[in-house]
């Protein structure tokens, strides 16, 4: 693990760029400023780690753009010690940002290679999320209900099974749409079968797929 003065300077610049783009939650910005994004990148992209861009990580997946990570995290209105379910571990970067905010993270990944790599890396970097290999559409019912649920891939619709695993008063953030673009939805569970939904802009994510590989 390496963290040079240059890395720290680039992270500070990234935080300022995110602030200028409209991210207001200082706790989220502080977390972005502390997570070593370069450690989550393939070696060929490490030099671009603190650009506000998404990059490939293998298996047809990407490490999300920092703005997107910050935007989704801000929507969740994270409180310390909450129990958060992340659908799509990917590189592990988003899980690290969540853990930096002091929550208990449960994260699930359908690609076995990504699951193994991200679990090992997160632990190497000192993070200890609960990592699972499986189908994100099914969630992790045995550990539900969750205070917050974050979906980091484009779903064609809001997965019913995940709504069941959200506690009453909890929040779920999910990009819903097709490959051409998705609406970012924030869903609040008002009662067991009652939800409040708001839309928060257009995004592009890789698709959320069923099953596991």
C-alpha positions as a Python dict, from the first residue, in 0.01 Angstrom:
ca = {
    (1, 'X'): (0, 0, 0),
    (2, 'X'): (147, 333, -106),
    (3, 'X'): (11, 681, -46),
    (4, 'X'): (242, 959, -157),
    (5, 'X'): (214, 1336, -114),
    (6, 'X'): (121, 1343, -483),
    (7, 'X'): (-167, 1102, -424),
    (8, 'X'): (-290, 1312, -132),
    (9, 'X'): (-271, 1629, -339),
    (10, 'X'): (-464, 1470, -625),
    (11, 'X'): (-733, 1347, -382),
    (12, 'X'): (-769, 1699, -244),
    (13, 'X'): (-816, 1830, -598),
    (14, 'X'): (-1075, 1559, -666),
    (15, 'X'): (-1266, 1655, -351),
    (16, 'X'): (-1270, 2019, -461),
    (17, 'X'): (-1394, 1918, -807),
    (18, 'X'): (-1678, 1714, -652),
    (19, 'X'): (-1770, 2007, -427),
    (20, 'X'): (-1787, 2232, -736),
    (21, 'X'): (-2012, 1975, -908),
    (22, 'X'): (-2264, 2002, -627),
    (23, 'X'): (-2170, 1742, -363),
    (24, 'X'): (-2250, 1912, -30),
    (25, 'X'): (-2219, 1642, 235),
    (26, 'X'): (-1882, 1711, 399),
    (27, 'X'): (-1873, 1362, 553),
    (28, 'X'): (-1896, 1209, 204),
    (29, 'X'): (-1630, 1445, 68),
    (30, 'X'): (-1405, 1361, 363),
    (31, 'X'): (-1447, 988, 293),
    (32, 'X'): (-1361, 1035, -76),
    (33, 'X'): (-1055, 1229, 37),
    (34, 'X'): (-936, 942, 255),
    (35, 'X'): (-993, 635, 34),
    (36, 'X'): (-690, 540, -178),
    (37, 'X'): (-866, 505, -514),
    (38, 'X'): (-539, 421, -690),
    (39, 'X'): (-525, 94, -494),
    (40, 'X'): (-854, -17, -655),
    (41, 'X'): (-741, 43, -1016),
    (42, 'X'): (-582, -191, -1268),
    (43, 'X'): (-213, -106, -1305),
    (44, 'X'): (-261, 46, -1652),
    (45, 'X'): (-498, 310, -1514),
    (46, 'X'): (-331, 396, -1183),
    (47, 'X'): (-194, 722, -1324),
    (48, 'X'): (-552, 840, -1383),
    (49, 'X'): (-691, 728, -1047),
    (50, 'X'): (-797, 1072, -927),
    (51, 'X'): (-964, 1185, -1246),
    (52, 'X'): (-1341, 1208, -1212),
    (53, 'X'): (-1393, 921, -1455),
    (54, 'X'): (-1496, 555, -1458),
    (55, 'X'): (-1236, 297, -1568),
    (56, 'X'): (-1251, -75, -1661),
    (57, 'X'): (-1171, -329, -1388),
    (58, 'X'): (-1228, -650, -1589),
    (59, 'X'): (-1528, -883, -1631),
    (60, 'X'): (-1704, -609, -1827),
    (61, 'X'): (-1728, -397, -1511),
    (62, 'X'): (-1598, -52, -1416),
    (63, 'X'): (-1484, 136, -1109),
    (64, 'X'): (-1746, 409, -1086),
    (65, 'X'): (-1680, 776, -1148),
    (66, 'X'): (-1606, 942, -810),
    (67, 'X'): (-1890, 1191, -866),
    (68, 'X'): (-2133, 900, -906),
    (69, 'X'): (-2001, 733, -590),
    (70, 'X'): (-2035, 1059, -398),
    (71, 'X'): (-2380, 1134, -543),
    (72, 'X'): (-2527, 793, -455),
    (73, 'X'): (-2367, 798, -111),
    (74, 'X'): (-2498, 1149, -40),
    (75, 'X'): (-2852, 1041, -138),
    (76, 'X'): (-2837, 761, 120),
    (77, 'X'): (-2792, 1015, 404),
    (78, 'X'): (-2559, 777, 588),
    (79, 'X'): (-2549, 774, 969),
    (80, 'X'): (-2272, 607, 1170),
    (81, 'X'): (-2330, 246, 1277),
    (82, 'X'): (-2607, 187, 1021),
    (83, 'X'): (-2629, -146, 840),
    (84, 'X'): (-2584, -94, 465),
    (85, 'X'): (-2628, -347, 185),
    (86, 'X'): (-2431, -280, -134),
    (87, 'X'): (-2532, -463, -451),
    (88, 'X'): (-2229, -496, -679),
    (89, 'X'): (-1896, -489, -494),
    (90, 'X'): (-1698, -442, -816),
    (91, 'X'): (-1353, -306, -734),
    (92, 'X'): (-1446, -250, -368),
    (93, 'X'): (-1405, 128, -390),
    (94, 'X'): (-1766, 215, -303),
    (95, 'X'): (-1759, -27, -8),
    (96, 'X'): (-1444, 144, 119),
    (97, 'X'): (-1612, 486, 99),
    (98, 'X'): (-1911, 352, 293),
    (99, 'X'): (-1687, 200, 560),
    (100, 'X'): (-1500, 527, 591),
    (101, 'X'): (-1836, 672, 698),
    (102, 'X'): (-1851, 431, 993),
    (103, 'X'): (-2124, 192, 881),
    (104, 'X'): (-2147, -187, 883),
    (105, 'X'): (-2126, -292, 517),
    (106, 'X'): (-2268, -607, 359),
    (107, 'X'): (-2164, -625, -5),
    (108, 'X'): (-2250, -884, -271),
    (109, 'X'): (-2080, -951, -607),
    (110, 'X'): (-2188, -1193, -882),
    (111, 'X'): (-1849, -1220, -1057),
    (112, 'X'): (-1637, -1470, -864),
    (113, 'X'): (-1305, -1320, -975),
    (114, 'X'): (-1410, -968, -871),
    (115, 'X'): (-1550, -1102, -543),
    (116, 'X'): (-1222, -1273, -454),
    (117, 'X'): (-1005, -979, -563),
    (118, 'X'): (-1208, -706, -393),
    (119, 'X'): (-1248, -903, -69),
    (120, 'X'): (-873, -959, -47),
    (121, 'X'): (-790, -597, -135),
    (122, 'X'): (-1037, -445, 111),
    (123, 'X'): (-896, -652, 396),
    (124, 'X'): (-540, -568, 289),
    (125, 'X'): (-629, -197, 307),
    (126, 'X'): (-771, -237, 657),
    (127, 'X'): (-1144, -247, 574),
    (128, 'X'): (-1361, -528, 704),
    (129, 'X'): (-1692, -541, 516),
    (130, 'X'): (-1899, -858, 506),
    (131, 'X'): (-1838, -980, 149),
    (132, 'X'): (-2065, -1228, -29),
    (133, 'X'): (-2052, -1407, -365),
    (134, 'X'): (-2401, -1434, -509),
    (135, 'X'): (-2696, -1291, -699),
    (136, 'X'): (-2757, -927, -611),
    (137, 'X'): (-3125, -952, -705),
    (138, 'X'): (-3171, -1189, -410),
    (139, 'X'): (-2982, -969, -164),
    (140, 'X'): (-2880, -1122, 170),
    (141, 'X'): (-3211, -1192, 348),
    (142, 'X'): (-3051, -1365, 646),
    (143, 'X'): (-2892, -1032, 752),
    (144, 'X'): (-3194, -812, 677),
    (145, 'X'): (-3348, -569, 744),
    (146, 'X'): (-3097, -308, 630),
    (147, 'X'): (-3103, 64, 712),
    (148, 'X'): (-2983, 152, 363),
    (149, 'X'): (-2943, -36, 33),
    (150, 'X'): (-2721, 86, -250),
    (151, 'X'): (-2737, -67, -599),
    (152, 'X'): (-2432, 13, -812),
    (153, 'X'): (-2558, -127, -1145),
    (154, 'X'): (-2847, -40, -1378),
    (155, 'X'): (-3162, -234, -1289),
    (156, 'X'): (-3449, -266, -1540),
    (157, 'X'): (-3683, -225, -1242),
    (158, 'X'): (-3656, -197, -865),
    (159, 'X'): (-3588, -551, -735),
    (160, 'X'): (-3884, -659, -522),
    (161, 'X'): (-3672, -886, -302),
    (162, 'X'): (-3449, -594, -202),
    (163, 'X'): (-3746, -377, -104),
    (164, 'X'): (-3847, -656, 136),
    (165, 'X'): (-3499, -645, 294),
    (166, 'X'): (-3520, -270, 364),
    (167, 'X'): (-3628, -167, 712),
    (168, 'X'): (-3926, 65, 757),
    (169, 'X'): (-3786, 418, 742),
    (170, 'X'): (-3491, 293, 538),
    (171, 'X'): (-3362, 425, 204),
    (172, 'X'): (-3272, 247, -120),
    (173, 'X'): (-3079, 412, -406),
    (174, 'X'): (-3089, 251, -751),
    (175, 'X'): (-3033, 358, -1114),
    (176, 'X'): (-3333, 224, -1310),
    (177, 'X'): (-3344, 203, -1689),
    (178, 'X'): (-3183, 34, -1990),
    (179, 'X'): (-2838, 49, -2151),
    (180, 'X'): (-2914, 393, -2296),
    (181, 'X'): (-2944, 557, -1956),
    (182, 'X'): (-3104, 534, -1615),
    (183, 'X'): (-3291, 753, -1370),
    (184, 'X'): (-3141, 763, -1024),
    (185, 'X'): (-3419, 672, -782),
    (186, 'X'): (-3430, 729, -407),
    (187, 'X'): (-3689, 506, -243),
    (188, 'X'): (-3801, 545, 118),
    (189, 'X'): (-3988, 261, 284),
    (190, 'X'): (-4281, 427, 464),
    (191, 'X'): (-4457, 105, 569),
    (192, 'X'): (-4430, -264, 485),
    (193, 'X'): (-4600, -215, 148),
    (194, 'X'): (-4576, 162, 106),
    (195, 'X'): (-4287, 347, -59),
    (196, 'X'): (-4204, 706, -149),
    (197, 'X'): (-4001, 746, -470),
    (198, 'X'): (-3811, 1051, -598),
    (199, 'X'): (-3596, 1093, -911),
    (200, 'X'): (-3247, 1246, -905),
    (201, 'X'): (-3109, 1284, -1256),
    (202, 'X'): (-2982, 1066, -1541),
    (203, 'X'): (-2680, 835, -1525),
    (204, 'X'): (-2510, 555, -1717),
    (205, 'X'): (-2424, 231, -1531),
    (206, 'X'): (-2330, -120, -1641),
    (207, 'X'): (-2635, -349, -1630),
    (208, 'X'): (-2740, -540, -1321),
    (209, 'X'): (-2750, -908, -1418),
    (210, 'X'): (-2914, -1206, -1249),
    (211, 'X'): (-2736, -1517, -1126),
    (212, 'X'): (-2364, -1543, -1057),
    (213, 'X'): (-2054, -1628, -1258),
}
